[in-house]
């Protein structure tokens, strides 16, 4: 089946566009807006958000040398990663703020504002003076910029994935939902690729002086473009129908707080689904190349190119898992992901020993299993909640979980190695990841199957 056929609305034929009478009706889409324009607006904005977020981890070793004291390089690197974690603290607040906008004003408004704020954060980092120029003020400015990006990213994923789930045809929602991590990883790959190119074309001194600032400036410019693109999207049909129904009845409906309290079980399910995935994803997709550079003295360019190659593997398998979930259900695919990643955590951690081929194999194997969850969690999250709180219902528990576990993953990995030594530290961190993955597996096991669920109501 061609990509064009995959993206054709459910209930129509590709050849004629006329309804298939044997297909179940599925309300979806944004009337008057092409599928391509819709997916491009979601995907491009999400890619920029993830680019802005991930280049910090990619260039952490350079940032630590410029915006922190050079007296103790190890402490400077740990402080840099601590600010990476602190940025996650703002996510729950961003999730609440943008989630409320998404459910009250519209998904489109929340998505547009989030990508704009993230780009402002990147611009600030690009222009931050060095530690040698203004002392600790450099670290403070960096902290403020990361908090702004944390607010933005806390709202981006829930609002964008809610928009995507609502415009997707129900029988293909799993396949459509792969766009979130596909586009997000494309942003990460673009950042890593840019880093690899810069480390090859610029000297180490030039990278320290100005080269590390270039990706942040690029992120700010791309954000302006996607801000305009998203502002031209139309609101989802489900949100407009709900808004019209409330207006017709002359009521705003139950309060957001009361609806969240009524759906507290779903909020806990979001946390359970996310806790294992967020740790292994940030470690194996984002920070492992930087970890190899800092702790195993791997050549920076080699490590970054290897990270690009492994993430391309991740992107390639995402659509496969998404389509498989539409066929066999969400739960089997999620269980394969959580249990597979748990089983492979120790073996793949032991494979990484400083060589590029070892890094590629370990990252690729882990990312294939991680992709199974990453491909469909946007759909699963949306299928848990009613339309009225679909954005904020996901946003708050998701952001809290990512802040508490995903945001601290790279810091804990580096910290365990610094505190206990590489061998013991690596074992402790692997056990930590496995326990969280098993929590995710138990959550999935108890989760009702939701494939093909009608998102109206």
C-alpha positions in Angstrom: 0.0 0.0 0.0 1.4 3.4 -0.9 2.0 6.2 1.6 -0.8 8.2 -0.2 -3.2 5.3 0.3 -2.1 5.1 4.0 -3.0 8.7 4.5 -6.3 8.6 2.7 -9.2 9.2 5.1 -10.9 6.1 6.5 -14.1 5.2 4.7 -12.9 6.3 1.2 -11.3 4.7 -1.8 -8.0 6.1 -3.1 -9.1 5.9 -6.7 -12.4 7.8 -6.4 -12.5 9.3 -3.0 -16.1 8.0 -2.7 -17.3 6.4 0.6 -16.7 2.7 1.1 -20.1 1.4 2.4 -18.5 -1.4 4.3 -16.2 0.9 6.3 -17.3 2.1 9.7 -17.9 5.9 9.8 -15.2 7.8 11.6 -15.4 11.5 12.4 -12.0 13.0 11.8 -10.1 15.7 10.0 -10.2 19.4 9.7 -12.7 20.4 7.0 -11.2 22.4 4.2 -7.6 21.4 5.1 -5.5 18.9 3.3 -4.0 15.9 5.1 -0.6 16.9 4.0 -0.9 20.4 5.3 -2.2 19.1 8.6 0.6 16.6 9.1 3.3 19.0 8.0 2.1 21.6 10.4 2.1 19.1 13.3 5.3 17.4 12.3 7.4 20.5 11.5 6.5 22.2 14.8 7.1 19.1 16.8 10.5 18.6 15.1 11.5 22.1 16.0 10.5 21.7 19.6 12.5 18.5 19.9 15.4 20.0 18.1 15.4 22.9 20.5 15.2 20.5 23.5 17.7 17.9 22.4 20.6 20.0 21.1 21.2 21.0 24.7 22.1 17.4 25.6 24.1 17.0 22.4 26.2 20.1 23.1 26.4 19.7 26.8 30.1 19.1 26.9 30.7 22.4 25.1 28.1 24.3 27.1 29.7 23.2 30.4 33.1 24.6 29.3 31.7 28.0 28.3 28.9 28.8 30.8 30.3 27.3 33.9 33.7 27.5 35.7 36.5 25.5 34.0 38.2 24.8 37.4 36.5 21.4 37.7 35.3 20.0 34.3 33.5 17.1 36.0 31.5 19.3 38.2 30.8 21.7 35.3 29.4 18.8 33.2 27.3 17.6 36.1 25.9 21.1 36.6 25.1 21.4 32.9 23.1 18.1 33.1 21.5 19.3 36.3 20.1 22.3 34.5 18.9 19.9 31.8 17.0 18.2 34.5 15.8 21.5 36.1 14.3 22.4 32.7 12.0 19.4 33.1 10.6 20.9 36.4 8.8 23.5 34.3 7.1 20.9 32.2 4.1 20.2 34.6 3.4 23.9 34.8 3.7 24.2 31.0 1.4 21.1 30.7 -1.2 22.7 32.9 -1.0 26.1 31.2 -1.0 24.9 27.6 -3.3 22.0 28.4 -5.9 24.4 29.7 -5.5 26.5 26.6 -5.8 23.4 24.4 -9.1 22.3 26.0 -10.6 25.8 26.4 -9.3 27.9 23.5 -8.2 25.2 21.1 -5.6 22.6 20.2 -4.2 24.9 17.5 -3.7 27.9 19.8 -1.8 25.7 22.3 0.5 24.2 19.7 1.3 27.6 18.1 2.1 29.3 21.4 4.3 26.4 22.6 6.6 26.3 19.5 7.0 30.1 19.7 8.1 30.0 23.4 10.6 27.2 22.8 12.2 29.2 20.1 12.6 32.2 22.4 14.5 29.9 24.8 16.8 28.8 22.0 17.5 32.4 21.0 18.4 33.3 24.6 20.9 30.4 24.9 22.5 31.4 21.5 23.1 34.9 22.9 24.2 34.0 26.4 27.5 35.6 27.4 30.2 33.2 28.7 31.2 32.5 32.3 34.5 34.2 31.8 32.5 37.4 30.8 29.8 37.7 33.5 30.6 34.8 35.9 27.6 33.0 37.4 25.2 35.2 35.5 25.9 33.0 32.5 24.6 29.9 34.3 21.6 31.9 35.6 20.6 33.0 32.1 21.0 29.4 30.9 18.7 28.3 33.6 16.0 30.8 32.7 16.1 29.8 29.0 15.8 26.1 29.9 12.8 26.8 32.1 11.1 28.7 29.3 11.7 25.7 27.0 10.5 23.4 29.7 7.2 25.3 29.8 6.9 25.1 26.0 7.8 21.4 25.8 5.4 20.6 28.6 2.6 21.9 26.4 3.8 20.8 23.0 3.5 17.0 23.2 0.0 16.9 24.8 -1.5 19.5 22.5 0.1 18.3 19.3 -0.7 14.6 19.9 -4.3 15.4 20.9 -4.6 17.4 17.6 -3.1 14.5 15.7 -5.3 11.8 17.3 -8.4 13.8 16.6 -7.7 14.4 12.9 -6.6 10.8 12.3 -9.0 8.1 10.9 -9.9 5.7 13.8 -8.7 2.6 11.9 -5.3 4.2 11.2 -4.8 6.1 14.4 -1.8 4.0 15.5 -0.1 4.6 12.1 -0.8 8.3 12.2 0.4 8.7 15.8 3.9 7.6 14.7 4.3 11.1 13.3 4.9 12.5 16.8 8.1 10.5 17.6 9.1 10.3 13.9 9.1 14.1 13.5 10.5 14.6 17.0 13.3 12.2 16.3 13.9 14.0 13.0 14.5 17.1 15.0 16.9 15.3 17.3 18.7 13.8 14.3 18.9 17.2 12.6 20.5 18.6 15.8 22.9 15.7 16.1 23.8 15.8 12.4 24.4 19.6 12.7 26.7 18.9 15.7 28.6 16.2 13.7 29.1 18.6 10.8 30.2 21.4 13.0 32.7 19.2 14.9 34.3 18.2 11.6 34.4 21.6 10.0 35.3 23.7 13.1 38.3 23.2 15.4 37.8 22.4 19.0 38.6 26.0 19.9 36.1 27.3 17.4 33.4 25.0 18.7 34.0 26.2 22.2 34.1 29.9 21.2 31.0 30.0 18.9 30.2 26.7 17.1 28.0 25.4 19.9 25.8 28.5 19.6 24.9 27.9 15.9 22.3 25.1 16.5 20.4 27.3 19.0 20.3 30.2 16.6 19.1 27.8 13.9 16.4 26.5 16.2 15.1 30.1 16.9 14.8 30.8 13.1 13.1 27.5 12.4 10.7 28.2 15.2 9.6 31.4 13.6 8.7 29.6 10.4 6.7 26.8 12.1 4.9 29.4 14.2 3.5 30.9 11.0 2.7 27.5 9.6 0.8 26.4 12.7 -1.1 29.6 12.8 -2.7 28.7 9.5 -4.0 25.3 10.6 -7.7 24.8 11.3 -9.1 23.5 14.6 -10.1 19.9 14.9 -13.6 18.7 14.2 -14.1 17.1 17.7 -13.1 20.3 19.5 -15.4 22.5 17.3 -18.3 20.1 17.8 -17.8 20.2 21.6 -17.5 24.0 21.6 -20.7 24.3 19.5 -22.6 21.9 21.8 -21.6 23.9 24.9 -22.7 27.2 23.2 -26.0 25.6 22.2 -26.8 24.6 25.8 -25.6 27.9 27.1 -23.1 26.3 29.6 -19.4 25.8 29.9 -20.0 22.3 31.3 -18.3 20.7 34.4 -15.1 22.4 35.6 -11.8 21.1 34.4 -10.8 20.2 37.9 -13.9 18.1 38.5 -13.3 16.3 35.2 -9.7 15.6 36.1 -10.7 14.2 39.5 -13.3 12.0 37.8 -10.6 10.6 35.5 -7.8 10.1 38.1 -7.3 6.5 37.1 -6.5 7.5 33.6 -4.0 10.0 34.9 -2.3 7.3 36.8 -2.3 5.1 33.7 -0.5 7.9 31.8 2.2 7.9 34.4 2.5 4.2 34.4 2.7 4.1 30.6 5.3 6.9 30.5 7.7 6.1 33.4 9.7 3.3 31.8 9.6 4.7 28.3 10.8 8.2 29.2 13.9 7.0 31.0 15.1 4.6 28.3 14.2 6.9 25.5 16.2 9.9 26.8 19.1 7.7 27.6 19.3 5.7 24.4 18.1 8.2 21.9 19.4 11.5 23.2 22.2 11.3 25.8 24.2 8.2 25.0 26.5 9.8 22.5 27.2 12.7 24.9 27.8 10.0 27.6 30.3 8.2 25.4 32.1 11.4 24.7 32.4 12.5 28.3 32.9 9.1 30.0 34.6 6.9 27.4 36.6 9.5 25.6 35.0 8.7 22.3 35.8 11.1 19.4 32.9 13.6 19.4 32.3 13.5 15.7 32.3 9.7 15.7 29.9 9.5 18.6 27.5 12.0 17.1 27.4 10.3 13.6 26.8 7.0 15.3 23.9 8.6 17.2 22.4 9.8 13.9 22.6 6.4 12.4 20.9 4.7 15.3 18.1 7.2 15.4 17.5 6.6 11.7 16.9 3.0 12.6 14.4 4.1 15.2 12.6 6.3 12.7 12.5 3.5 10.2 10.7 1.0 12.5 8.1 3.5 14.0 5.6 3.1 11.1 5.8 -0.7 11.3 4.9 -0.7 15.0 2.1 1.8 14.4 0.5 -0.2 11.7 0.9 -3.4 13.7 -1.0 -1.9 16.6 -3.9 -1.0 14.3 -4.0 -4.7 13.4 -3.4 -6.6 16.6 -4.1 -4.0 19.2 -2.2 -1.5 21.4 -1.6 -3.7 24.4 0.5 -6.5 22.7 2.8 -3.9 21.0 3.2 -2.0 24.3 4.1 -5.2 26.2 6.7 -6.2 23.6 8.3 -2.8 24.0 8.4 -2.6 27.8 9.5 -6.2 28.3 11.9 -6.3 25.4 13.7 -3.1 26.6 13.9 -4.5 30.1 15.4 -7.8 29.0 18.0 -6.0 26.7 19.0 -3.2 29.1 21.9 -5.1 30.7 23.2 -6.8 27.6 23.2 -3.6 25.5 24.7 -1.5 28.3 27.6 -3.9 28.5 28.1 -3.7 24.7 29.1 0.0 24.8 32.8 0.1 25.4 34.0 3.1 23.4 33.9 1.8 19.8 31.5 3.3 17.2 30.1 -0.1 16.1 29.4 -1.1 19.7 27.6 2.2 20.3 25.5 1.7 17.1 24.5 -1.9 17.9 23.5 -1.1 21.5 21.5 2.1 20.6 19.8 0.4 17.6 18.7 -2.7 19.5 17.3 -0.7 22.3 15.6 1.9 20.0 13.8 -0.9 18.1 12.0 -2.0 21.3 11.5 1.6 22.5 10.0 2.5 19.1 7.1 0.0 19.7 5.8 2.2 22.6 6.9 5.5 21.1 5.0 4.9 17.9 1.6 4.6 19.6 1.5 6.2 23.0 0.2 9.5 21.5 -2.9 7.5 20.3 -3.2 5.5 23.6 -3.1 8.7 25.7 -5.8 10.3 23.6 -7.9 7.2 23.8 -7.9 7.3 27.6 -9.7 10.7 28.0 -12.9 12.5 26.9 -12.7 15.4 24.5 -13.3 18.1 27.2 -10.0 17.3 29.0 -8.1 15.3 26.5 -5.2 17.8 26.4 -4.8 18.8 30.0 -5.8 15.3 31.2 -2.7 13.9 29.5 -0.5 17.0 29.9 -0.2 17.2 33.7 0.5 13.5 34.5 2.7 13.2 31.4 4.8 16.3 32.2 5.1 15.3 35.9 6.4 11.9 35.0 8.8 13.1 32.3 10.1 15.8 34.7 10.6 13.3 37.6 12.1 10.5 35.6 13.0 11.5 32.0 14.6 14.8 33.1 16.8 13.2 35.7 17.8 10.1 33.6 21.0 11.6 32.1 22.0 13.2 35.4 21.5 10.0 37.3 23.4 8.0 34.7 26.4 10.4 34.9 26.1 10.7 38.6 26.0 7.0 39.4 29.2 6.6 37.3 30.9 9.5 39.1 29.8 8.3 42.6 30.3 4.5 42.3 32.6 4.1 39.3 31.7 3.0 35.8 31.1 -0.7 36.5 28.9 -0.4 39.6 27.3 2.8 38.5 26.3 1.3 35.2 24.7 -1.7 37.0 22.8 0.5 39.4 21.4 2.6 36.6 20.4 -0.4 34.5 18.5 -1.9 37.5 16.7 1.4 38.0 15.6 1.5 34.3 14.5 -2.2 34.4 12.3 -1.6 37.5 10.6 1.4 35.8 10.0 -0.6 32.6 8.4 -3.4 34.6 6.0 -0.8 36.1 5.1 0.2 32.6 4.5 -3.5 31.6 2.2 -4.0 34.6 0.2 -0.9 33.7 -0.1 -2.1 30.1 -1.3 -5.5 31.2 -4.2 -3.9 33.2 -5.0 -1.4 30.4 -8.2 -2.0 28.4 -7.7 -2.4 24.6 -8.6 0.9 22.9 -7.7 0.3 19.2 -10.3 2.0 16.9 -12.0 3.8 19.7 -14.3 6.7 18.8 -12.9 9.9 20.2 -16.2 11.8 20.2 -17.5 12.7 23.7 
